[in-house]
Amino acid sequence: MSESLILAFDTSAPHCAVSLLKNDQIIVSRQENMTKGQAERIMLLIQEVLQEANVGFKDLTTIGVGIGPGNFTGIRISVSAARGLKLALGIPVVGVSTLEAMSYGYDGVRVSVMDAKRGNFYVQIFDGPNQQEPLRCTSQDMPRPPVGTQPRFLGTAETIAELTDTPASQSVMPLTDAIAHIAQTRTHSELSAPSPLYLRAPDAAPSRDTAPQLIK
């Protein structure tokens, strides 16, 4: 089996996070919390992680990138960087949602929940290998796990407590570590360039602004 080296990064939240997965082991994992400056920092942080592992861009076999949901500008930063690297390196780039990465490493029914502000939540339900579509909802129209199951809720304790009496579970590993592991399972799939995962309320009117055109 040939050696794999997977770079994963994410700027969908107030951070720059980068991980490097060699075969099945995370060899470097870094996260820097910041509310602005991700666009200037992410490529430098990626280079620092590669240098720490004594590898270069040419050694990478796959890239995993966080596609949200989260901060719109932050998502665009990481997705645009990933698309640029895909063109430059000619290797697969796998987009992974924050909600899926949060639930990685657990079996059974999992419910990933993120605070979307203004009384809204981002929610996705996973049942073994199956998953429902991610959506934005309120506590009143939140989707319910399958009847008769004992779901595991993942997210911040405060958010989970607002929605359910079930205690929140901690993610098994840091976000970009999970993104790297998920990307590893999809390397050999037919993959198009990743796109941002923007979730809006079902009754939200379409934006009058055209989204920025990303390189394909």
C-alpha contacts under 8 A as a table, 3 or more apart, distances in Angstrom:
res1	aa1	res2	aa2	distance
3	E	22	K	7.45
3	E	23	N	6.03
4	S	21	L	7.85
4	S	22	K	5.76
4	S	23	N	4.98
4	S	60	L	7.43
4	S	61	T	5.78
4	S	62	T	7.70
5	L	20	L	7.02
5	L	21	L	5.67
5	L	22	K	4.56
5	L	23	N	6.31
5	L	59	D	6.94
5	L	60	L	5.06
5	L	61	T	5.33
5	L	62	T	6.69
6	I	20	L	5.70
6	I	21	L	4.98
6	I	22	K	6.45
6	I	60	L	5.99
6	I	61	T	5.97
6	I	62	T	4.84
6	I	63	I	5.53
6	I	64	G	7.07
6	I	180	A	6.15
6	I	183	A	7.74
6	I	184	Q	7.12
7	L	18	V	7.34
7	L	19	S	6.00
7	L	20	L	4.74
7	L	21	L	6.50
7	L	60	L	6.90
7	L	62	T	6.52
7	L	63	I	4.85
7	L	64	G	6.12
7	L	180	A	6.58
8	A	18	V	5.64
8	A	19	S	5.18
8	A	20	L	6.30
8	A	21	L	7.97
8	A	63	I	5.70
8	A	64	G	4.38
8	A	65	V	5.50
8	A	66	G	7.85
8	A	176	T	5.65
8	A	177	D	7.27
8	A	179	I	6.16
8	A	180	A	5.10
9	F	16	C	7.46
9	F	17	A	5.43
9	F	18	V	4.28
9	F	19	S	6.36
9	F	46	I	7.95
9	F	64	G	6.63
9	F	65	V	5.20
9	F	66	G	6.45
9	F	78	S	7.21
9	F	176	T	5.74
9	F	179	I	7.82
10	D	13	A	7.83
10	D	15	H	7.78
10	D	16	C	6.13
10	D	17	A	5.31
10	D	18	V	6.69
10	D	65	V	5.86
10	D	66	G	4.76
10	D	67	I	7.69
10	D	75	I	7.72
10	D	78	S	5.97
10	D	176	T	6.57
11	T	14	P	6.89
11	T	15	H	5.69
11	T	16	C	5.08
11	T	17	A	6.64
11	T	38	Q	6.70
11	T	42	I	7.87
11	T	66	G	7.24
11	T	74	G	4.96
11	T	75	I	6.02
11	T	77	I	6.92
11	T	78	S	5.73
12	S	15	H	7.53
12	S	66	G	6.81
12	S	67	I	7.05
12	S	68	G	5.60
12	S	69	P	7.01
12	S	70	G	4.99
12	S	71	N	5.23
12	S	72	F	7.29
12	S	73	T	7.79
12	S	74	G	4.62
12	S	75	I	4.60
12	S	78	S	7.55
13	A	70	G	5.88
13	A	71	N	5.84
13	A	74	G	6.65
14	P	33	N	5.93
14	P	34	M	5.08
14	P	35	T	4.65
14	P	36	K	7.18
14	P	71	N	7.94
14	P	74	G	7.82
15	H	31	Q	6.69
15	H	32	E	5.45
15	H	33	N	4.11
15	H	34	M	4.88
15	H	35	T	6.81
15	H	38	Q	7.12
16	C	31	Q	5.68
16	C	32	E	5.27
16	C	33	N	6.46
16	C	34	M	7.23
16	C	38	Q	6.10
16	C	41	R	7.34
16	C	42	I	6.00
16	C	45	L	7.80
17	A	29	S	7.68
17	A	30	R	5.69
17	A	31	Q	4.13
17	A	32	E	6.34
17	A	42	I	7.95
17	A	175	L	7.98
17	A	176	T	6.39
18	V	29	S	5.86
18	V	30	R	5.33
18	V	31	Q	6.36
18	V	45	L	7.30
18	V	46	I	6.43
18	V	49	V	7.34
18	V	176	T	6.01
19	S	26	I	6.97
19	S	27	I	7.76
19	S	28	V	5.61
19	S	29	S	4.23
19	S	30	R	6.30
19	S	49	V	7.57
19	S	176	T	5.56
19	S	177	D	5.67
19	S	180	A	7.04
20	L	26	I	5.71
20	L	27	I	5.85
20	L	28	V	5.28
20	L	29	S	6.44
20	L	49	V	7.48
20	L	50	L	7.83
20	L	177	D	7.61
20	L	180	A	7.20
21	L	24	D	6.49
21	L	25	Q	5.48
21	L	26	I	4.31
21	L	27	I	5.98
21	L	28	V	7.49
21	L	177	D	7.52
21	L	180	A	6.22
21	L	181	H	7.39
22	K	25	Q	5.35
22	K	26	I	6.22
22	K	27	I	6.54
24	D	181	H	7.64
26	I	29	S	7.02
26	I	177	D	6.83
27	I	53	A	7.10
28	V	49	V	6.50
28	V	52	E	7.52
28	V	53	A	6.83
29	S	49	V	7.65
29	S	176	T	7.76
29	S	177	D	7.13
30	R	49	V	7.51
34	M	37	G	7.11
34	M	38	Q	7.33
35	T	38	Q	7.91
37	G	40	E	5.47
37	G	41	R	6.20
38	Q	41	R	4.98
38	Q	42	I	5.64
38	Q	74	G	7.12
38	Q	77	I	7.45
39	A	42	I	5.95
39	A	43	M	7.87
39	A	74	G	7.96
39	A	77	I	5.92
40	E	43	M	7.19
40	E	44	L	7.58
41	R	44	L	5.36
41	R	45	L	6.06
42	I	45	L	5.13
42	I	46	I	6.18
42	I	78	S	7.83
43	M	46	I	4.99
43	M	47	Q	6.22
43	M	81	A	7.88
44	L	47	Q	5.10
44	L	48	E	6.23
45	L	48	E	4.99
45	L	49	V	6.21
46	I	49	V	5.15
46	I	50	L	6.28
47	Q	50	L	5.13
47	Q	51	Q	6.12
48	E	51	Q	5.06
48	E	52	E	6.09
49	V	52	E	5.08
49	V	53	A	6.38
50	L	53	A	5.15
50	L	54	N	6.06
50	L	55	V	5.27
50	L	56	G	5.84
50	L	57	F	7.55
51	Q	54	N	4.75
51	Q	55	V	6.03
51	Q	56	G	7.12
52	E	55	V	7.84
55	V	59	D	6.29
56	G	59	D	5.45
56	G	60	L	7.24
57	F	60	L	5.54
57	F	89	L	7.59
58	K	89	L	7.05
60	L	63	I	7.51
60	L	91	I	7.88
61	T	91	I	6.12
61	T	92	P	7.38
62	T	91	I	5.76
62	T	92	P	5.15
62	T	93	V	5.94
62	T	94	V	7.65
62	T	183	A	7.52
62	T	184	Q	7.56
62	T	187	T	6.66
63	I	82	A	7.24
63	I	86	K	7.94
63	I	91	I	7.49
63	I	92	P	6.36
63	I	93	V	4.65
63	I	94	V	6.16
63	I	180	A	7.68
63	I	183	A	7.24
64	G	82	A	7.97
64	G	93	V	5.73
64	G	94	V	4.72
64	G	95	G	5.91
64	G	96	V	6.86
64	G	179	I	5.98
64	G	180	A	5.62
64	G	182	I	7.98
64	G	183	A	5.31
65	V	78	S	6.77
65	V	79	V	6.70
65	V	82	A	6.60
65	V	93	V	7.34
65	V	94	V	6.26
65	V	95	G	5.05
65	V	96	V	6.03
65	V	179	I	6.87
65	V	194	P	8.00
66	G	75	I	7.37
66	G	78	S	7.13
66	G	79	V	7.46
66	G	95	G	5.96
66	G	96	V	5.10
66	G	97	S	5.69
66	G	98	T	6.27
66	G	176	T	7.66
66	G	179	I	6.93
67	I	75	I	5.80
67	I	78	S	7.61
67	I	79	V	6.51
67	I	95	G	5.79
67	I	96	V	5.81
67	I	97	S	5.24
67	I	98	T	7.01
67	I	194	P	7.47
67	I	195	S	6.70
67	I	196	P	4.81
67	I	197	L	5.45
68	G	71	N	7.53
68	G	75	I	6.00
68	G	96	V	7.83
68	G	97	S	5.24
68	G	98	T	5.35
68	G	99	L	7.86
68	G	196	P	6.43
68	G	197	L	5.19
68	G	198	Y	6.96
69	P	72	F	7.94
69	P	75	I	7.70
69	P	97	S	6.77
69	P	98	T	6.34
69	P	99	L	7.64
69	P	122	Y	7.44
69	P	196	P	7.83
69	P	197	L	5.47
69	P	198	Y	5.79
69	P	199	L	6.63
70	G	74	G	7.56
70	G	75	I	6.85
70	G	116	A	7.78
70	G	198	Y	7.86
71	N	74	G	5.20
71	N	75	I	6.09
72	F	75	I	5.26
72	F	76	R	6.37
72	F	198	Y	7.43
73	T	76	R	5.20
73	T	77	I	6.32
74	G	77	I	5.12
74	G	78	S	6.61
75	I	78	S	5.53
75	I	79	V	6.12
75	I	196	P	6.23
76	R	79	V	5.22
76	R	80	S	5.80
76	R	196	P	6.68
77	I	80	S	5.38
77	I	81	A	6.21
78	S	81	A	5.05
78	S	82	A	6.10
79	V	82	A	5.04
79	V	83	R	6.15
79	V	194	P	6.64
79	V	195	S	6.70
79	V	196	P	6.62
80	S	83	R	5.13
80	S	84	G	6.20
80	S	214	L	6.79
80	S	215	I	7.72
81	A	84	G	5.12
81	A	85	L	6.28
82	A	85	L	5.11
82	A	86	K	6.12
82	A	93	V	6.84
82	A	194	P	7.89
83	R	86	K	4.98
83	R	87	L	6.40
83	R	93	V	7.50
83	R	193	A	6.35
83	R	194	P	7.19
83	R	215	I	6.86
83	R	216	K	7.24
84	G	87	L	5.29
84	G	88	A	6.23
84	G	215	I	7.70
85	L	88	A	4.94
85	L	89	L	5.75
85	L	90	G	7.75
86	K	89	L	5.42
86	K	90	G	5.28
86	K	91	I	5.68
86	K	92	P	6.62
86	K	93	V	6.19
86	K	193	A	7.90
87	L	90	G	5.50
87	L	91	I	7.97
92	P	187	T	6.42
92	P	191	L	6.82
93	V	187	T	7.94
93	V	191	L	7.24
93	V	192	S	7.87
93	V	193	A	6.63
93	V	194	P	6.92
94	V	183	A	5.57
94	V	186	R	7.16
94	V	187	T	7.32
94	V	191	L	6.99
94	V	193	A	7.68
94	V	194	P	6.39
95	G	183	A	7.66
95	G	193	A	7.98
95	G	194	P	4.95
95	G	195	S	7.14
96	V	100	E	6.96
96	V	101	A	6.96
96	V	179	I	6.09
96	V	182	I	7.39
96	V	183	A	7.32
97	S	100	E	5.35
97	S	101	A	6.32
97	S	197	L	7.19
98	T	101	A	5.07
98	T	102	M	6.07
98	T	175	L	7.39
99	L	102	M	5.22
99	L	103	S	6.71
99	L	112	S	5.44
99	L	113	V	7.15
99	L	114	M	7.78
99	L	123	V	7.41
99	L	124	Q	6.50
99	L	134	P	7.89
100	E	103	S	5.37
100	E	104	Y	6.34
100	E	112	S	7.41
100	E	124	Q	7.87
101	A	104	Y	5.16
101	A	175	L	6.06
101	A	176	T	7.88
101	A	178	A	5.29
101	A	179	I	5.73
101	A	182	I	7.57
102	M	112	S	6.59
102	M	154	L	6.73
102	M	155	G	7.52
102	M	171	S	5.49
102	M	172	V	7.89
102	M	175	L	6.61
102	M	178	A	7.57
103	S	106	Y	6.24
103	S	110	R	6.46
103	S	111	V	7.57
103	S	112	S	6.39
103	S	154	L	6.67
103	S	171	S	6.33
103	S	172	V	7.79
104	Y	171	S	7.34
104	Y	172	V	6.95
104	Y	178	A	6.23
104	Y	182	I	7.85
105	G	171	S	7.93
105	G	172	V	5.94
106	Y	110	R	7.57
106	Y	172	V	7.60
107	D	110	R	7.62
107	D	127	D	7.97
107	D	128	G	5.84
108	G	126	F	7.76
108	G	127	D	5.65
108	G	128	G	4.94
108	G	151	P	7.30
109	V	125	I	7.17
109	V	126	F	5.52
109	V	127	D	4.32
109	V	128	G	6.20
109	V	145	P	7.49
109	V	149	T	7.11
109	V	150	Q	7.01
109	V	151	P	4.77
109	V	152	R	6.28
110	R	125	I	5.80
110	R	126	F	5.03
110	R	127	D	6.45
110	R	151	P	5.33
110	R	152	R	4.71
110	R	153	F	5.91
110	R	154	L	7.25
111	V	123	V	6.98
111	V	124	Q	5.82
111	V	125	I	4.53
111	V	126	F	6.27
111	V	145	P	7.58
111	V	151	P	6.67
111	V	152	R	6.08
111	V	153	F	4.78
111	V	154	L	6.08
112	S	122	Y	7.96
112	S	123	V	5.66
112	S	124	Q	5.41
112	S	125	I	6.48
112	S	153	F	6.00
112	S	154	L	4.79
112	S	155	G	6.10
113	V	121	F	6.60
113	V	122	Y	5.63
113	V	123	V	4.68
113	V	124	Q	6.88
113	V	153	F	7.28
113	V	154	L	6.13
113	V	155	G	5.22
113	V	156	T	7.96
113	V	159	T	7.48
113	V	160	I	7.23
114	M	121	F	5.57
114	M	122	Y	4.97
114	M	123	V	6.59
114	M	155	G	5.98
114	M	156	T	7.41
114	M	159	T	7.17
115	D	119	G	8.00
115	D	120	N	6.53
115	D	121	F	4.73
115	D	122	Y	6.36
115	D	159	T	6.45
116	A	119	G	7.28
116	A	120	N	5.01
116	A	121	F	4.58
116	A	122	Y	5.90
116	A	136	R	7.51
117	K	120	N	5.45
117	K	121	F	7.02
119	G	138	T	6.12
119	G	139	S	7.65
120	N	136	R	6.56
120	N	137	C	5.40
120	N	138	T	4.63
120	N	139	S	7.26
121	F	136	R	5.47
121	F	137	C	5.36
121	F	138	T	5.95
121	F	139	S	7.54
122	Y	134	P	7.05
122	Y	135	L	5.67
122	Y	136	R	4.51
122	Y	137	C	6.52
122	Y	199	L	7.60
123	V	134	P	5.72
123	V	135	L	5.57
123	V	136	R	6.32
123	V	137	C	7.36
123	V	142	M	7.55
123	V	143	P	7.83
124	Q	131	Q	7.45
124	Q	132	Q	6.21
124	Q	133	E	6.35
124	Q	134	P	4.48
124	Q	135	L	6.59
125	I	131	Q	5.85
125	I	132	Q	5.47
125	I	133	E	7.71
125	I	134	P	7.57
125	I	145	P	6.81
126	F	129	P	7.18
126	F	130	N	5.84
126	F	131	Q	4.25
126	F	132	Q	6.37
127	D	130	N	5.08
127	D	131	Q	5.89
128	G	131	Q	7.74
134	P	199	L	7.76
135	L	199	L	6.04
135	L	200	R	7.49
135	L	201	A	7.76
136	R	199	L	5.81
136	R	200	R	5.83
136	R	201	A	5.39
136	R	202	P	7.68
137	C	140	Q	7.87
137	C	141	D	5.99
137	C	142	M	5.66
137	C	201	A	6.28
138	T	141	D	5.49
138	T	142	M	5.88
139	S	142	M	5.26
139	S	163	L	6.32
145	P	149	T	7.21
145	P	151	P	6.80
146	P	149	T	5.94
152	R	166	T	8.00
152	R	168	A	7.40
152	R	169	S	6.67
153	F	160	I	7.00
153	F	166	T	7.22
153	F	167	P	7.24
153	F	168	A	5.27
153	F	169	S	5.94
154	L	160	I	7.54
154	L	168	A	5.51
154	L	169	S	5.15
154	L	170	Q	6.31
154	L	171	S	6.72
155	G	159	T	6.81
155	G	160	I	6.46
155	G	168	A	6.45
155	G	169	S	7.24
155	G	170	Q	7.28
155	G	171	S	7.94
156	T	159	T	5.37
156	T	160	I	6.32
156	T	168	A	6.97
157	A	160	I	5.19
157	A	161	A	5.97
157	A	167	P	7.21
157	A	168	A	5.31
158	E	161	A	5.15
158	E	162	E	6.30
159	T	162	E	5.20
159	T	163	L	6.73
160	I	163	L	5.28
160	I	164	T	5.91
160	I	165	D	7.89
160	I	166	T	7.48
160	I	167	P	7.13
160	I	168	A	5.94
161	A	164	T	5.44
161	A	165	D	6.14
161	A	166	T	7.29
161	A	167	P	7.06
161	A	168	A	7.62
164	T	167	P	7.90
171	S	174	P	7.23
173	M	177	D	6.31
173	M	178	A	6.30
174	P	177	D	5.33
174	P	178	A	6.44
175	L	178	A	5.31
175	L	179	I	6.31
176	T	179	I	4.76
176	T	180	A	6.09
177	D	180	A	5.22
177	D	181	H	6.43
178	A	181	H	5.11
178	A	182	I	6.12
179	I	182	I	5.16
179	I	183	A	6.01
180	A	183	A	5.09
180	A	184	Q	6.22
181	H	184	Q	5.11
181	H	185	T	6.83
182	I	185	T	5.37
182	I	186	R	6.85
183	A	186	R	5.21
183	A	187	T	6.13
184	Q	187	T	5.44
185	T	188	H	7.74
186	R	189	S	5.37
193	A	216	K	6.26
200	R	204	A	6.45
201	A	204	A	5.25
207	S	210	T	7.33
